[in-house]
Amino acid sequence: MPHNIAAHRGSTTSVWTPPDFSARGLRVQDAARYLGCTVSFVRSKIWSGELPALLLGKRYVLDRLDCDRFLEKMKANPV
């Protein structure tokens, strides 16, 4: 009996792999996971200008180093 759930369904979907946090550019979803918050929180901080991001095409890309600076700033000035 196979232990793979995809095998039970007859699916060829791949297994989820975690994002590579060693990469500098993070998608909004990956940045939220990196920061330990929700996607909507990250988007609100991008739109307010508190968290720098690049708009590449239709997607935002965040620099991991900016996320680190944002965390340090939040620790220094908790809400």
N, C-alpha and C positions, 0 to 999 in steps of 0.2 A: 504494500500500500504506500503510495508516494506521500511524502510529508510536505510537499510544496502545494500551497493553496492554488496557485495558478494551474498546476497540473490537474487538480480536481475539477476545475472549471473548463479545462481544455483550452486555456488562454495562452497566448504567446507573449503576454506583457512582461516587461522586465521588472526586476526587483528594485525598489526605491533605494537610491544611494544618497547619503547626506551631502549637503553643499560643501564645496571646498573653500573653507575660510582662509586658506593661505593666499587665495586670489585677492587682488586689491579691489576689483570691481564686483559689487554685489547687486543683485536684483533686489527689488523692494521686499519680496518674500524672504529672501536669504538674509537681508539686513535686519528684518524683524526677528528672525530666528536668532541671529547673531546678537542682537540687542536684548533679546528676551521679552519682546513686546508684540503687539499686534501689527498687522499690515496697515490698518487704518491709523494707528498712532504714528507710524513712520511717514505715511502720506501726509498727515496733518502737519508734522514737523517740517517736511519738505516744502509744503505750500506756504507755511508761515515764515520760511527762510531760516529756521533754527538748525536745520540739518541740510548741508549742501548736497546737491545731486545734479547729475548731468542728464539732460533729456536727449537720448540717442534714438532717433526715430520717434516711436511712440512709447518708449520705455524709459523709465528712470534708472540710472545706474549710480550707486553710491560708492564712494571710496571708503574702504574698510578703515583707513586711518582717520577719516572724518567721523566715522562712527565711534572710534575710540575716543576722539576729542569730545564728541557729544556726551559720551558716558562720563568722562572726567568733569565736564562742565555741569552735568546734572548732579554729580556727587558733591560738587562745591556749592551749588545753589539748589538744594532740594525744593520741590514744589510744596 
